[in-house]
């Protein structure tokens, strides 16, 4: 499938579905997950739902603030989409990956300037 970044996944999702749809979709999922985190009586479920809310909020913010780009040329776009959706259930994956992706992009920009 090749290497991809969080921003590739966001760009692909925005290109396929549109920015407004993605932001609304992930805002709703974030709200539902946060509500589950608040009302659940099972401690591990509260923590897990909170992590899912953070993942979805990160994805939503990235989709809202990233400039419009063409979707990356990736083979197996549907497999990548399924893989990315599974990663939403890995606690804190998207926030951590976004920090590393941003750091790498800034380093590449600094290298390009010199």
C-alpha positions as CSV (number, residue, x, y, z in Angstrom):
1,X,0.0,0.0,0.0
2,X,2.9,2.4,0.5
3,X,3.7,5.0,3.1
4,X,1.1,7.7,3.8
5,X,0.7,10.4,6.4
6,X,-2.2,11.7,8.4
7,X,-2.4,14.7,6.1
8,X,-2.6,12.4,3.0
9,X,-5.6,10.7,4.7
10,X,-7.3,14.0,5.4
11,X,-6.6,15.3,1.9
12,X,-8.0,12.2,0.4
13,X,-11.1,12.2,2.6
14,X,-11.8,15.9,1.8
15,X,-11.3,15.3,-1.9
16,X,-13.7,12.3,-1.9
17,X,-16.4,13.7,0.3
18,X,-15.9,17.5,0.6
19,X,-14.7,19.6,3.4
20,X,-18.1,20.5,4.8
21,X,-19.3,16.9,5.0
22,X,-16.1,15.7,6.7
23,X,-16.1,18.5,9.3
24,X,-19.8,17.9,10.1
25,X,-19.3,14.1,10.2
26,X,-16.4,14.3,12.6
27,X,-18.0,17.0,14.7
28,X,-21.0,14.7,15.3
29,X,-18.8,11.7,16.0
30,X,-16.7,13.8,18.4
31,X,-19.8,15.0,20.2
32,X,-21.2,11.4,20.5
33,X,-17.9,10.0,21.7
34,X,-17.5,12.8,24.2
35,X,-21.1,12.2,25.5
36,X,-20.3,8.5,25.9
37,X,-17.2,9.4,27.8
38,X,-19.2,11.6,30.2
39,X,-22.2,9.3,30.8
40,X,-20.6,5.8,30.7
41,X,-20.4,4.0,34.0
42,X,-17.5,1.8,32.9
43,X,-14.2,3.5,33.5
44,X,-12.3,1.9,30.6
45,X,-15.1,2.8,28.2
46,X,-15.0,6.4,29.4
47,X,-11.3,6.7,28.7
48,X,-11.6,4.9,25.4
49,X,-14.5,7.1,24.3
50,X,-12.5,10.2,25.3
51,X,-9.5,9.0,23.2
52,X,-11.9,8.4,20.2
53,X,-13.3,11.9,20.6
54,X,-9.7,13.4,20.6
55,X,-8.9,11.3,17.4
56,X,-12.0,12.5,15.6
57,X,-11.6,16.1,16.8
58,X,-8.0,16.1,15.4
59,X,-9.2,14.8,12.1
60,X,-12.0,17.4,12.0
61,X,-9.6,20.3,12.7
62,X,-7.1,19.1,10.1
63,X,-9.9,18.8,7.6
64,X,-11.1,22.3,8.4
65,X,-7.8,24.2,8.4
66,X,-5.7,22.4,5.7
67,X,-5.6,24.3,2.4
68,X,-7.4,22.6,-0.4
69,X,-5.1,20.1,-2.1
70,X,-5.5,17.4,-4.6
71,X,-5.9,14.0,-3.1
72,X,-2.6,12.2,-3.1
73,X,-2.0,9.6,-5.8
74,X,-2.3,6.4,-3.7
75,X,-3.1,3.0,-5.0
76,X,-5.9,1.1,-3.2
77,X,-7.8,4.2,-2.1
78,X,-10.6,2.2,-0.7
79,X,-8.2,0.0,1.3
80,X,-6.5,3.1,2.6
81,X,-9.8,4.6,3.6
82,X,-10.8,1.4,5.5
83,X,-7.3,1.4,7.1
84,X,-7.6,5.0,8.1
85,X,-11.1,4.5,9.6
86,X,-9.7,1.6,11.7
87,X,-6.9,3.9,12.9
88,X,-9.6,6.2,14.4
89,X,-10.1,3.5,17.0
90,X,-6.5,3.4,18.0
91,X,-6.3,5.7,21.1
92,X,-4.5,9.0,20.3
93,X,-3.2,7.8,16.9
94,X,-4.2,10.9,14.9
95,X,-3.0,13.6,17.4
96,X,0.4,11.9,17.8
97,X,0.7,11.2,14.1
98,X,-0.3,14.8,13.2
99,X,2.4,16.2,15.5
100,X,5.1,14.0,13.9
101,X,3.8,14.8,10.4
102,X,3.8,18.5,11.1
103,X,7.3,18.4,12.5
104,X,8.5,16.5,9.4
105,X,6.8,19.0,7.0
106,X,8.4,22.0,8.9
107,X,11.8,20.3,8.7
108,X,11.4,19.7,5.0
109,X,10.4,23.4,4.5
110,X,13.5,24.5,6.4
111,X,15.7,22.3,4.3
112,X,14.1,23.6,1.1
113,X,14.9,27.2,2.2
114,X,18.6,26.6,2.7
